[in-house]
Amino acid sequence: MTWFREWLAGGGDAHRTAARRDDDAERPATGPARPAPKASRDDAAATSPAESPADSPADEGYPGDRLGLPESGPGSVATLPRRAAQFTLDALLAGLLAWVFTFPAPPQNWSLLTWAAIMVVPVAVIGATPAMVLLGLRVVRLDRPGSPGVGLLWTLVRTASVFFVLPALILDRDSRGVQDRASRTVVVATR
C-alpha cells in the first residue's frame, strides 16, 4: 500500500526515490538533522524561526515544479477550478450535441457517447477538447511535451479514468489527477 501512497503523492517513480535515498546516504552527518514532517497545517504555525517551511516535504514548491513547469502563465499546471469548468462545459456540449440527434426525445445515454467522442478524438489529435481550447488549456504528455496530441491509447486511459469522476478528484502534489498519472500527462494553461 505504501507504493500506492507514494504514487498518489507523486513520489512513485522508483528511480527518484532510490536517488533520494542514495543522496541521503552519501551526505555526511555533520549538519543538523532535517526536522520531522509536520502532522498538520496547524502545527506549521508552531514552528520556530530556525525551521524553514521549505524544509517540510509537504511544501516542495508549487504544482508542476517537479515536472519543470513554470509557476504561472503559459505552460503552468492548470488550476482545479479551470479544469472543473472545462469538464462541465464539455459535458454540456456533449448533452447538446446528443440532444440535436435525438430531438424531441431527451438524449439519455447518447450524451455519454458524444462526451466520450469529444474527450477522445480531439485530445488524441491536438491535445485539447473544445472547452479546453475555449478556456486556454491543453493536455501534454510528459515524455514528449512538444507533440500536439496525446495519442489514442493514452487518451482512452484518460477518458476511462475521468468517466468515473472520482479519480479526477484525487490529486497529487503537482495537481495531477489519477487519469493524468496513469496516462503520463498533465493539463497545462496555454495563456
N, C-alpha and C positions, 0 to 999 in steps of 0.2 A: 504494500500500500504506500510505502514511502516513495517509490518511484513515481506513483501517480500524483502525489502531492508536489513533488519536485517538477513534474511535467507541467502541472497546472500553474505552478509558481514561475515557470519559465526557466528552471534550472535543470531540466530533464536531459539536456544534452550531456552524454557521458563524458565526452572529451573535455567539456568546460569544467565539469565537476572534478574530474581527475586532475586537470591542470591546476585548479584552485588548491586541491589537496597537496599536489607536488610543490606549488609555490609556498604554501604554508609550512611544509616540511623542511624546505631549504632555507627559510627565513630564520636568522639567528634569534634566539630567545632573550636578547639583551634589553629590548624595549618593553614598555608596559603592555600587558595583555589587552586584547580587544575586549570591550565591555560586552556582557551577555546581551542577546536580543531583548528588546522591550516586550513586556507581556501585552500591553495595550497602549492606545494613544494617550490615555490618562497618565500613564507612567512617564510619557515623554516630557510632560511639564515639570516633573520632579527631577530631571537630570541636572547634574552640576554643570557649571560653565566649562569645566575641563573636558567634559564629554561632548563631542560634536554629534548633532543629529545625523550627520552624513555617515557616521561610523555604523549606524544601525543597518542590518541587511534589508529591512523593510523599506528604507529610504535610499534606494540605489539610483537616484536620478529620476528623470521624467520618463513617461511612457515612450518607448522607441529608442531610448538612449543606448541600451544594449544591442540594438539592431543597427546602430549607426545612422539613425534618422534624426532630422532636426527637431528642436523642441516645439517650434511653432512655424506656421506658414506652409507653403507648398512642400510636400514630401513628409510632413509630420504625421503622426498617428492620428486618425480621425477620432473625434470625441464621441462618447456614447450617445449624447442627445442627437447629434447629426446622423449617426448610424441608425438610431431608432426612428428618426424622421424618414430616412431613406427606406427602411423596411416598411413603414406604414404607407408611404407613397407608392411603393412597388405593389403592395397588397391591394391598395385602392385601384391602381391602374389595371391590375390583373382582374379584379372583380368587374370593372367597367368593360374591359375587352370581352370577358366571358359573357357579360350581360348583352352586349351587342349581338352575339351569335345565338343567344337563347331567348331573346326578347319575343314575346312578353313574359315568358316564364322566368323565374329567378335562376341565376347561373348554377346554384348549388355547388357540386364538386367540380364543375368545369373551371371555376375560378382557381382551383388548386393546379390544374393542368396549365392554365395560362401563366400562373405565378411561376411554376417550375420552368416554363419556356423563357420567361422574362429573366429568371435568375441564371439559367444555364447558358443559353446561346450568346447573349452579349458579353457576359463575363468571360466565357471561354475565348471569344474572338478579340474583344477590345479591352476587357478588364473592368467594365462598368455596366450597371443596369441603367435604364432610363432615368430613374430617380437619382442614381449616383452622379450621372452627368449633370443633372439639374442642380444638385447640392454641392458639386465640386469634390466628389470622392472617387477613388479608384482602388481596385484590388490589385496588389502587386505580389508576385512570387518572390520570396526571399533569395532563392538561388539564381534567379535571372530577373533582376529588377527593371532592366531596360526593355524587356519583352512587353508588347502591347496587351496580350491576353494571358490568361492563366492556364489554359489547356483544358480539354474536355474532361479528363479523368479527375483532376483536382477540383474542377468546378462542380462535378457531380458529388464529390465528397463534401464540399462546402454546402451545397444545396440540401443534401440529405441531412446534414447537421442542423442547418438553420430551420428546416421544416419543423423540427420539434421545439423550436424557440428557446427552451431552457438551456441547451448547450451554448447558445449565443450569449447568454447572460452570465456564464461562468468565465470571468476574465482573469488573465494573468497580469504580471507586473507591467507588461507592455500594452495593456488594454486590448489584448487579442482574445477572442472567444475560442471555444473548443474547435469550432469549424475552421478558424484560421490556423490553429496549431496543427490540426490534422492535415490540412492541405498545404502547409508551409507558406502561408500567405499573410499579408497584413493589409488593412484598409487604411489608405493614406489620403490626406487632403491634396487637391490639385490646385487650389487657390486659397 
